[in-house]
Amino acid sequence: MESNLNTPAIVIFTTGDCADTWNDVLLGIEEEGIPFVIQENHSADVIHNAWLAACQSPLLVGIGCSREKLVVHYKNLPASAPLFTLMYQQDNHARRSIGNNAARLVKGIPFRECHS
């Protein structure tokens, strides 16, 4: 569920062509009914990208990703302290749970347990 920038959405900054790599995370966000928008960012600092995405998101939640790593950030946390970090080697269930939890942060409901 991609949306335009006028709709409140989780902002996702990608480094390189990595959105397909993290499809399970996107499906987890979609399962919770929260819109997201994907934008290319040329910085290689995934944590900083996630924090910048959170600052641009009206929902205060942002994601930064590269082919190897995905980070979920919340605007009210320090830039250097992301909420979740996920490496590509982790299984599909862990990736989907991270997506669910990013959306649940927006909703203000308890997180799902993540198994890696």
The first five atom37 places (N, CA, C, CB, O) and aatype in JSON, in Angstrom:
{
  "aatype": [12, 6, 15, 2, 10, 2, 16, 14, 0, 9, 19, 9, 13, 16, 16, 7, 3, 4, 0, 3, 16, 17, 2, 3, 19, 10, 10, 7, 9, 6, 6, 6, 7, 9, 14, 13, 19, 9, 5, 6, 2, 8, 15, 0, 3, 19, 9, 8, 2, 0, 17, 10, 0, 0, 4, 5, 15, 14, 10, 10, 19, 7, 9, 7, 4, 15, 1, 6, 11, 10, 19, 19, 8, 18, 11, 2, 10, 14, 0, 15, 0, 14, 10, 13, 16, 10, 12, 18, 5, 5, 3, 2, 8, 0, 1, 1, 15, 9, 7, 2, 2, 0, 0, 1, 10, 19, 11, 7, 9, 14, 13, 1, 6, 4, 8, 15],
  "atom_mask": [
    [1, 1, 1, 1, 1],
    [1, 1, 1, 1, 1],
    [1, 1, 1, 1, 1],
    [1, 1, 1, 1, 1],
    [1, 1, 1, 1, 1],
    [1, 1, 1, 1, 1],
    [1, 1, 1, 1, 1],
    [1, 1, 1, 1, 1],
    [1, 1, 1, 1, 1],
    [1, 1, 1, 1, 1],
    [1, 1, 1, 1, 1],
    [1, 1, 1, 1, 1],
    [1, 1, 1, 1, 1],
    [1, 1, 1, 1, 1],
    [1, 1, 1, 1, 1],
    [1, 1, 1, 0, 1],
    [1, 1, 1, 1, 1],
    [1, 1, 1, 1, 1],
    [1, 1, 1, 1, 1],
    [1, 1, 1, 1, 1],
    [1, 1, 1, 1, 1],
    [1, 1, 1, 1, 1],
    [1, 1, 1, 1, 1],
    [1, 1, 1, 1, 1],
    [1, 1, 1, 1, 1],
    [1, 1, 1, 1, 1],
    [1, 1, 1, 1, 1],
    [1, 1, 1, 0, 1],
    [1, 1, 1, 1, 1],
    [1, 1, 1, 1, 1],
    [1, 1, 1, 1, 1],
    [1, 1, 1, 1, 1],
    [1, 1, 1, 0, 1],
    [1, 1, 1, 1, 1],
    [1, 1, 1, 1, 1],
    [1, 1, 1, 1, 1],
    [1, 1, 1, 1, 1],
    [1, 1, 1, 1, 1],
    [1, 1, 1, 1, 1],
    [1, 1, 1, 1, 1],
    [1, 1, 1, 1, 1],
    [1, 1, 1, 1, 1],
    [1, 1, 1, 1, 1],
    [1, 1, 1, 1, 1],
    [1, 1, 1, 1, 1],
    [1, 1, 1, 1, 1],
    [1, 1, 1, 1, 1],
    [1, 1, 1, 1, 1],
    [1, 1, 1, 1, 1],
    [1, 1, 1, 1, 1],
    [1, 1, 1, 1, 1],
    [1, 1, 1, 1, 1],
    [1, 1, 1, 1, 1],
    [1, 1, 1, 1, 1],
    [1, 1, 1, 1, 1],
    [1, 1, 1, 1, 1],
    [1, 1, 1, 1, 1],
    [1, 1, 1, 1, 1],
    [1, 1, 1, 1, 1],
    [1, 1, 1, 1, 1],
    [1, 1, 1, 1, 1],
    [1, 1, 1, 0, 1],
    [1, 1, 1, 1, 1],
    [1, 1, 1, 0, 1],
    [1, 1, 1, 1, 1],
    [1, 1, 1, 1, 1],
    [1, 1, 1, 1, 1],
    [1, 1, 1, 1, 1],
    [1, 1, 1, 1, 1],
    [1, 1, 1, 1, 1],
    [1, 1, 1, 1, 1],
    [1, 1, 1, 1, 1],
    [1, 1, 1, 1, 1],
    [1, 1, 1, 1, 1],
    [1, 1, 1, 1, 1],
    [1, 1, 1, 1, 1],
    [1, 1, 1, 1, 1],
    [1, 1, 1, 1, 1],
    [1, 1, 1, 1, 1],
    [1, 1, 1, 1, 1],
    [1, 1, 1, 1, 1],
    [1, 1, 1, 1, 1],
    [1, 1, 1, 1, 1],
    [1, 1, 1, 1, 1],
    [1, 1, 1, 1, 1],
    [1, 1, 1, 1, 1],
    [1, 1, 1, 1, 1],
    [1, 1, 1, 1, 1],
    [1, 1, 1, 1, 1],
    [1, 1, 1, 1, 1],
    [1, 1, 1, 1, 1],
    [1, 1, 1, 1, 1],
    [1, 1, 1, 1, 1],
    [1, 1, 1, 1, 1],
    [1, 1, 1, 1, 1],
    [1, 1, 1, 1, 1],
    [1, 1, 1, 1, 1],
    [1, 1, 1, 1, 1],
    [1, 1, 1, 0, 1],
    [1, 1, 1, 1, 1],
    [1, 1, 1, 1, 1],
    [1, 1, 1, 1, 1],
    [1, 1, 1, 1, 1],
    [1, 1, 1, 1, 1],
    [1, 1, 1, 1, 1],
    [1, 1, 1, 1, 1],
    [1, 1, 1, 1, 1],
    [1, 1, 1, 0, 1],
    [1, 1, 1, 1, 1],
    [1, 1, 1, 1, 1],
    [1, 1, 1, 1, 1],
    [1, 1, 1, 1, 1],
    [1, 1, 1, 1, 1],
    [1, 1, 1, 1, 1],
    [1, 1, 1, 1, 1],
    [1, 1, 1, 1, 1]
  ],
  "atom_positions": [
    [[0.84, -1.17, 0.0], [0.0, 0.0, 0.0], [0.89, 1.24, 0.0], [-0.96, -0.01, 1.22], [1.24, 1.74, 1.07]],
    [[1.26, 1.71, -1.14], [2.02, 2.95, -1.21], [1.04, 4.1, -1.26], [2.97, 2.96, -2.45], [-0.09, 3.94, -1.74]],
    [[1.45, 5.23, -0.78], [0.55, 6.38, -0.79], [1.3, 7.6, -1.26], [-0.07, 6.62, 0.61], [2.53, 7.58, -1.37]],
    [[0.58, 8.67, -1.54], [1.26, 9.9, -1.91], [1.69, 10.64, -0.65], [0.35, 10.79, -2.79], [1.3, 10.27, 0.46]],
    [[2.49, 11.68, -0.82], [3.05, 12.37, 0.33], [2.05, 13.2, 1.11], [4.15, 13.25, -0.12], [2.37, 13.65, 2.21]],
    [[0.86, 13.41, 0.59], [-0.16, 14.18, 1.31], [-0.91, 13.34, 2.34], [-1.14, 14.78, 0.33], [-1.61, 13.89, 3.19]],
    [[-0.79, 12.04, 2.27], [-1.47, 11.14, 3.19], [-0.56, 10.82, 4.36], [-1.91, 9.86, 2.47], [0.62, 10.54, 4.15]],
    [[-1.06, 10.83, 5.6], [-0.22, 10.39, 6.71], [0.25, 8.96, 6.46], [-0.99, 10.49, 8.05], [-0.55, 8.06, 6.22]],
    [[1.57, 8.77, 6.53], [2.13, 7.46, 6.2], [3.48, 7.28, 6.87], [2.27, 7.3, 4.67], [4.14, 8.25, 7.25]],
    [[3.87, 6.03, 7.03], [5.23, 5.7, 7.44], [6.12, 6.01, 6.23], [5.37, 4.18, 7.91], [5.83, 5.55, 5.12]],
    [[7.18, 6.76, 6.44], [8.11, 7.08, 5.37], [9.25, 6.06, 5.4], [8.65, 8.55, 5.5], [9.81, 5.77, 6.45]],
    [[9.58, 5.53, 4.23], [10.66, 4.55, 4.09], [11.7, 5.11, 3.15], [10.12, 3.18, 3.58], [11.42, 5.36, 1.98]],
    [[12.92, 5.3, 3.65], [14.05, 5.75, 2.83], [14.88, 4.54, 2.45], [14.92, 6.82, 3.57], [15.4, 3.84, 3.32]],
    [[15.01, 4.29, 1.18], [15.8, 3.16, 0.7], [17.14, 3.65, 0.16], [15.04, 2.38, -0.39], [17.25, 4.74, -0.39]],
    [[18.15, 2.82, 0.34], [19.47, 3.06, -0.24], [19.65, 2.01, -1.31], [20.63, 3.0, 0.84], [19.75, 0.82, -1.02]],
    [[19.69, 2.44, -2.55], [19.75, 1.47, -3.64], [18.39, 0.85, -3.85], [0.0, 0.0, 0.0], [17.4, 1.26, -3.24]],
    [[18.35, -0.12, -4.7], [17.1, -0.8, -5.03], [16.87, -1.94, -4.05], [17.12, -1.33, -6.5], [17.19, -3.09, -4.35]],
    [[16.32, -1.62, -2.87], [16.2, -2.65, -1.84], [14.77, -2.9, -1.37], [17.03, -2.27, -0.66], [14.55, -3.75, -0.5]],
    [[13.79, -2.21, -1.93], [12.41, -2.37, -1.45], [11.92, -3.8, -1.61], [11.48, -1.42, -2.22], [11.24, -4.32, -0.72]],
    [[12.25, -4.46, -2.71], [11.83, -5.85, -2.9], [12.48, -6.79, -1.89], [12.16, -6.32, -4.31], [11.89, -7.79, -1.49]],
    [[13.69, -6.45, -1.47], [14.41, -7.26, -0.48], [13.63, -7.35, 0.82], [15.82, -6.67, -0.21], [13.65, -8.38, 1.49]],
    [[12.93, -6.28, 1.18], [12.22, -6.18, 2.45], [10.71, -6.28, 2.28], [12.58, -4.88, 3.14], [9.96, -5.71, 3.07]],
    [[10.25, -6.99, 1.26], [8.83, -7.11, 0.99], [8.02, -7.63, 2.19], [8.61, -8.02, -0.19], [6.89, -7.21, 2.4]],
    [[8.61, -8.54, 2.98], [7.89, -9.06, 4.15], [7.61, -7.97, 5.17], [8.69, -10.19, 4.82], [6.56, -7.98, 5.82]],
    [[8.52, -7.02, 5.32], [8.3, -5.89, 6.23], [7.13, -5.04, 5.72], [9.58, -5.02, 6.37], [6.26, -4.64, 6.49]],
    [[7.12, -4.78, 4.42], [6.04, -3.99, 3.83], [4.7, -4.69, 4.0], [6.31, -3.73, 2.33], [3.69, -4.05, 4.28]],
    [[4.7, -6.01, 3.83], [3.45, -6.77, 4.03], [2.99, -6.69, 5.48], [3.65, -8.24, 3.62], [1.79, -6.63, 5.74]],
    [[3.93, -6.68, 6.42], [3.57, -6.56, 7.84], [2.93, -5.21, 8.14], [0.0, 0.0, 0.0], [1.97, -5.14, 8.91]],
    [[3.45, -4.15, 7.53], [2.85, -2.82, 7.71], [1.45, -2.81, 7.1], [3.74, -1.71, 7.05], [0.5, -2.32, 7.71]],
    [[1.34, -3.36, 5.91], [0.06, -3.39, 5.2], [-0.99, -4.19, 5.98], [0.25, -4.0, 3.81], [-2.16, -3.8, 6.02]],
    [[-0.57, -5.3, 6.6], [-1.5, -6.13, 7.41], [-2.16, -5.31, 8.51], [-0.76, -7.31, 8.03], [-3.32, -5.55, 8.85]],
    [[-1.43, -4.35, 9.05], [-1.96, -3.53, 10.14], [-2.75, -2.33, 9.62], [-0.81, -3.04, 11.02], [-3.31, -1.57, 10.42]],
    [[-2.81, -2.16, 8.3], [-3.64, -1.11, 7.71], [-3.05, 0.29, 7.75], [0.0, 0.0, 0.0], [-3.78, 1.28, 7.67]],
    [[-1.73, 0.39, 7.88], [-1.08, 1.7, 7.92], [-0.43, 1.96, 6.55], [-0.02, 1.78, 9.08], [0.29, 1.1, 6.05]],
    [[-0.67, 3.12, 5.95], [-0.04, 3.43, 4.66], [1.45, 3.72, 4.82], [-0.74, 4.63, 4.01], [1.92, 4.11, 5.88]],
    [[2.18, 3.52, 3.73], [3.59, 3.85, 3.7], [3.94, 4.42, 2.34], [4.47, 2.62, 4.02], [3.24, 4.2, 1.36]],
    [[5.03, 5.17, 2.32], [5.54, 5.74, 1.08], [7.05, 5.45, 1.04], [5.23, 7.29, 0.99], [7.75, 5.6, 2.04]],
    [[7.53, 5.05, -0.13], [8.94, 4.69, -0.31], [9.62, 5.78, -1.11], [9.08, 3.3, -1.01], [9.13, 6.2, -2.16]],
    [[10.77, 6.23, -0.61], [11.57, 7.24, -1.29], [13.02, 6.79, -1.33], [11.44, 8.62, -0.59], [13.52, 6.19, -0.38]],
    [[13.69, 7.09, -2.42], [15.12, 6.8, -2.57], [15.92, 7.85, -1.8], [15.53, 6.77, -4.07], [15.61, 9.04, -1.86]],
    [[16.94, 7.4, -1.08], [17.85, 8.3, -0.37], [19.25, 7.82, -0.67], [17.56, 8.34, 1.18], [19.52, 6.62, -0.63]],
    [[20.16, 8.73, -0.97], [21.5, 8.32, -1.41], [22.5, 8.18, -0.28], [22.02, 9.31, -2.4], [23.64, 7.79, -0.53]],
    [[22.12, 8.47, 0.94], [23.02, 8.28, 2.07], [23.1, 6.79, 2.41], [22.54, 9.1, 3.31], [22.1, 6.08, 2.34]],
    [[24.28, 6.33, 2.78], [24.47, 4.92, 3.13], [24.23, 4.67, 4.62], [25.88, 4.48, 2.76], [24.28, 3.52, 5.06]],
    [[23.97, 5.72, 5.41], [23.76, 5.57, 6.85], [22.29, 5.21, 7.11], [24.15, 6.88, 7.61], [21.43, 6.09, 7.16]],
    [[22.03, 3.93, 7.27], [20.66, 3.43, 7.39], [19.97, 3.97, 8.65], [20.65, 1.9, 7.4], [18.79, 4.3, 8.61]],
    [[20.7, 4.04, 9.75], [20.11, 4.55, 11.0], [19.7, 6.02, 10.83], [21.11, 4.4, 12.18], [18.59, 6.4, 11.22]],
    [[20.57, 6.81, 10.26], [20.26, 8.23, 10.05], [19.1, 8.38, 9.06], [21.51, 8.99, 9.53], [18.23, 9.23, 9.26]],
    [[19.09, 7.56, 8.02], [17.98, 7.6, 7.06], [16.65, 7.29, 7.75], [18.21, 6.6, 5.92], [15.64, 7.94, 7.47]],
    [[16.66, 6.31, 8.65], [15.42, 5.95, 9.36], [14.94, 7.11, 10.22], [15.64, 4.7, 10.22], [13.74, 7.39, 10.28]],
    [[15.87, 7.78, 10.89], [15.49, 8.9, 11.75], [14.98, 10.07, 10.9], [16.69, 9.36, 12.6], [13.98, 10.7, 11.26]],
    [[15.65, 10.36, 9.77], [15.17, 11.41, 8.87], [13.77, 11.08, 8.34], [16.15, 11.61, 7.69], [12.91, 11.95, 8.23]],
    [[13.55, 9.81, 8.01], [12.23, 9.38, 7.54], [11.18, 9.59, 8.62], [12.27, 7.89, 7.12], [10.07, 10.04, 8.33]],
    [[11.52, 9.27, 9.87], [10.59, 9.48, 10.98], [10.27, 10.96, 11.16], [11.18, 8.9, 12.29], [9.13, 11.33, 11.48]],
    [[11.26, 11.81, 10.94], [11.04, 13.26, 11.06], [10.14, 13.78, 9.95], [12.38, 14.02, 11.03], [9.41, 14.76, 10.15]],
    [[10.17, 13.15, 8.78], [9.32, 13.57, 7.66], [7.92, 12.96, 7.72], [9.98, 13.2, 6.36], [7.0, 13.47, 7.08]],
    [[7.78, 11.88, 8.47], [6.49, 11.19, 8.53], [5.53, 11.9, 9.48], [6.68, 9.73, 8.97], [5.89, 12.17, 10.63]],
    [[4.31, 12.21, 9.03], [3.32, 12.77, 9.94], [2.97, 11.79, 11.07], [2.06, 13.16, 9.17], [2.43, 12.19, 12.1]],
    [[3.28, 10.51, 10.86], [2.99, 9.48, 11.87], [4.16, 9.28, 12.82], [2.65, 8.17, 11.19], [4.06, 8.48, 13.76]],
    [[5.28, 9.99, 12.6], [6.47, 9.98, 13.46], [7.26, 8.67, 13.42], [6.06, 10.25, 14.87], [8.14, 8.47, 14.25]],
    [[6.96, 7.8, 12.47], [7.66, 6.53, 12.33], [8.32, 6.48, 10.96], [6.69, 5.32, 12.52], [7.69, 6.77, 9.94]],
    [[9.6, 6.13, 10.95], [10.33, 6.04, 9.7], [11.16, 4.78, 9.63], [0.0, 0.0, 0.0], [11.52, 4.19, 10.65]],
    [[11.46, 4.37, 8.42], [12.27, 3.18, 8.17], [13.37, 3.55, 7.21], [11.42, 2.0, 7.62], [13.14, 4.28, 6.24]],
    [[14.56, 3.05, 7.47], [15.67, 3.18, 6.55], [16.14, 1.78, 6.21], [0.0, 0.0, 0.0], [16.19, 0.92, 7.08]],
    [[16.5, 1.54, 4.95], [16.95, 0.2, 4.6], [17.98, 0.22, 3.48], [15.78, -0.66, 4.2], [17.99, 1.1, 2.62]],
    [[18.83, -0.77, 3.55], [19.77, -1.09, 2.47], [19.51, -2.56, 2.16], [21.31, -0.81, 2.88], [18.59, -3.16, 2.72]],
    [[20.28, -3.15, 1.29], [20.08, -4.58, 0.99], [20.37, -5.47, 2.2], [20.97, -5.0, -0.19], [19.82, -6.57, 2.3]],
    [[21.23, -5.03, 3.1], [21.65, -5.86, 4.23], [20.94, -5.56, 5.54], [23.12, -5.72, 4.44], [20.86, -6.42, 6.42]],
    [[20.41, -4.35, 5.69], [19.94, -3.91, 7.0], [18.7, -3.04, 6.87], [21.04, -3.14, 7.73], [18.56, -2.27, 5.93]],
    [[17.79, -3.19, 7.85], [16.59, -2.37, 7.93], [16.48, -1.84, 9.36], [15.31, -3.17, 7.51], [16.69, -2.58, 10.32]],
    [[16.14, -0.56, 9.49], [16.03, 0.08, 10.8], [14.69, 0.79, 10.88], [17.2, 1.08, 11.03], [14.29, 1.5, 9.96]],
    [[13.99, 0.6, 12.01], [12.75, 1.33, 12.29], [13.08, 2.37, 13.36], [11.59, 0.35, 12.77], [13.69, 2.05, 14.38]],
    [[12.67, 3.61, 13.11], [12.97, 4.69, 14.05], [11.69, 5.43, 14.42], [14.01, 5.67, 13.46], [10.71, 5.42, 13.67]],
    [[11.72, 6.05, 15.57], [10.62, 6.88, 16.06], [11.17, 8.28, 16.28], [10.0, 6.28, 17.38], [12.24, 8.45, 16.87]],
    [[10.47, 9.28, 15.82], [10.97, 10.66, 15.84], [11.37, 11.13, 17.24], [9.92, 11.6, 15.29], [12.31, 11.91, 17.37]],
    [[10.69, 10.68, 18.27], [10.96, 11.16, 19.62], [12.13, 10.46, 20.3], [9.73, 10.99, 20.46], [12.44, 10.76, 21.46]],
    [[12.78, 9.54, 19.61], [13.99, 8.89, 20.15], [15.22, 9.64, 19.65], [14.05, 7.39, 19.72], [15.17, 10.31, 18.61]],
    [[16.34, 9.53, 20.37], [17.57, 10.13, 19.86], [17.93, 9.53, 18.5], [18.74, 9.92, 20.86], [17.67, 8.36, 18.24]],
    [[18.52, 10.35, 17.63], [18.85, 9.89, 16.27], [19.71, 8.64, 16.28], [19.57, 11.0, 15.52], [19.6, 7.81, 15.37]],
    [[20.55, 8.48, 17.28], [21.47, 7.34, 17.33], [20.87, 6.1, 18.0], [22.73, 7.73, 18.05], [21.56, 5.1, 18.17]],
    [[19.59, 6.16, 18.4], [18.98, 5.05, 19.14], [17.71, 4.55, 18.46], [18.65, 5.49, 20.58], [16.6, 4.86, 18.91]],
    [[17.85, 3.77, 17.36], [16.65, 3.28, 16.66], [15.87, 2.29, 17.51], [17.04, 2.63, 15.34], [16.4, 1.7, 18.45]],
    [[14.63, 2.13, 17.15], [13.74, 1.22, 17.88], [14.01, -0.25, 17.54], [12.29, 1.56, 17.58], [14.13, -1.08, 18.44]],
    [[14.11, -0.57, 16.25], [14.37, -1.94, 15.8], [15.43, -1.93, 14.71], [13.07, -2.6, 15.28], [15.47, -1.04, 13.87]],
    [[16.29, -2.93, 14.75], [17.27, -3.15, 13.69], [17.15, -4.6, 13.24], [18.74, -2.82, 14.18], [17.08, -5.51, 14.06]],
    [[17.13, -4.8, 11.95], [16.93, -6.13, 11.38], [17.97, -6.36, 10.3], [15.5, -6.29, 10.81], [18.15, -5.52, 9.42]],
    [[18.64, -7.49, 10.35], [19.59, -7.87, 9.32], [18.9, -8.8, 8.33], [20.86, -8.54, 9.93], [17.98, -9.53, 8.71]],
    [[19.33, -8.78, 7.08], [18.66, -9.55, 6.05], [18.61, -11.04, 6.34], [19.33, -9.32, 4.73], [17.66, -11.71, 5.94]],
    [[19.62, -11.58, 7.04], [19.67, -13.02, 7.31], [18.5, -13.5, 8.18], [20.98, -13.37, 7.98], [18.2, -14.69, 8.2]],
    [[17.84, -12.59, 8.88], [16.75, -13.01, 9.75], [15.58, -13.52, 8.9], [16.3, -11.84, 10.65], [15.39, -13.1, 7.76]],
    [[14.81, -14.42, 9.48], [13.78, -15.13, 8.71], [12.59, -14.24, 8.35], [13.3, -16.33, 9.48], [12.43, -13.12, 8.85]],
    [[11.75, -14.78, 7.47], [10.58, -14.04, 6.96], [9.64, -13.63, 8.08], [9.83, -14.89, 5.95], [9.06, -12.54, 8.04]],
    [[9.49, -14.49, 9.1], [8.59, -14.16, 10.21], [9.11, -12.94, 10.97], [8.46, -15.37, 11.17], [8.32, -12.06, 11.33]],
    [[10.41, -12.87, 11.21], [10.99, -11.72, 11.91], [10.8, -10.45, 11.09], [12.49, -11.96, 12.2], [10.48, -9.4, 11.63]],
    [[10.99, -10.56, 9.77], [10.81, -9.39, 8.91], [9.36, -8.9, 8.93], [11.23, -9.71, 7.46], [9.1, -7.7, 9.03]],
    [[8.43, -9.83, 8.85], [7.01, -9.44, 8.86], [6.62, -8.84, 10.21], [6.11, -10.66, 8.54], [5.85, -7.87, 10.26]],
    [[7.14, -9.41, 11.3], [6.85, -8.89, 12.64], [7.36, -7.46, 12.81], [7.46, -9.79, 13.7], [6.71, -6.65, 13.46]],
    [[8.53, -7.16, 12.25], [9.06, -5.8, 12.32], [8.11, -4.83, 11.61], [10.49, -5.72, 11.69], [7.86, -3.73, 12.1]],
    [[7.58, -5.24, 10.47], [6.59, -4.41, 9.77], [5.33, -4.22, 10.6], [0.0, 0.0, 0.0], [4.81, -3.11, 10.7]],
    [[4.85, -5.32, 11.19], [3.68, -5.23, 12.07], [3.95, -4.24, 13.2], [3.32, -6.62, 12.64], [3.11, -3.4, 13.52]],
    [[5.14, -4.35, 13.81], [5.47, -3.51, 14.97], [5.65, -2.05, 14.61], [6.71, -4.02, 15.63], [5.31, -1.17, 15.4]],
    [[6.18, -1.76, 13.43], [6.28, -0.37, 12.99], [4.88, 0.24, 12.89], [7.02, -0.26, 11.62], [4.65, 1.37, 13.32]],
    [[3.95, -0.53, 12.33], [2.56, -0.06, 12.21], [1.88, 0.02, 13.57], [1.77, -0.99, 11.28], [1.09, 0.92, 13.82]],
    [[2.18, -0.92, 14.45], [1.59, -0.92, 15.78], [2.07, 0.27, 16.61], [1.9, -2.22, 16.5], [1.35, 0.77, 17.47]],
    [[3.29, 0.72, 16.35], [3.79, 1.93, 17.01], [2.9, 3.11, 16.64], [5.28, 2.2, 16.62], [2.56, 3.93, 17.49]],
    [[2.54, 3.2, 15.37], [1.64, 4.26, 14.92], [0.29, 4.16, 15.63], [1.45, 4.19, 13.38], [-0.27, 5.17, 16.06]],
    [[-0.22, 2.95, 15.75], [-1.54, 2.73, 16.36], [-1.53, 2.87, 17.87], [-2.04, 1.36, 15.99], [-2.58, 3.06, 18.48]],
    [[-0.33, 2.77, 18.48], [-0.24, 2.83, 19.94], [-0.7, 1.56, 20.62], [0.0, 0.0, 0.0], [-1.22, 1.61, 21.74]],
    [[-0.51, 0.42, 19.96], [-0.89, -0.87, 20.56], [0.37, -1.7, 20.79], [-1.9, -1.64, 19.65], [1.41, -1.44, 20.18]],
    [[0.31, -2.71, 21.67], [1.51, -3.49, 22.01], [2.15, -4.16, 20.79], [1.16, -4.55, 23.03], [1.47, -4.55, 19.84]],
    [[3.45, -4.29, 20.85], [4.22, -4.93, 19.79], [4.0, -6.44, 19.78], [5.7, -4.63, 19.94], [3.66, -7.04, 20.8]],
    [[4.19, -7.03, 18.61], [4.22, -8.48, 18.48], [5.62, -8.95, 18.83], [3.81, -8.94, 17.04], [6.59, -8.24, 18.58]],
    [[5.72, -10.13, 19.39], [7.04, -10.69, 19.7], [7.73, -11.06, 18.41], [6.92, -11.93, 20.63], [7.13, -11.66, 17.52]],
    [[9.01, -10.7, 18.31], [9.81, -11.02, 17.13], [10.74, -12.18, 17.43], [10.61, -9.79, 16.66], [11.46, -12.15, 18.42]],
    [[10.73, -13.17, 16.59], [11.65, -14.31, 16.71], [12.6, -14.24, 15.54], [10.89, -15.69, 16.75], [12.17, -14.06, 14.4]],
    [[13.87, -14.38, 15.81], [14.83, -14.36, 14.71], [15.59, -15.66, 14.65], [15.8, -13.2, 14.85], [16.45, -15.83, 13.78]]
  ]
}
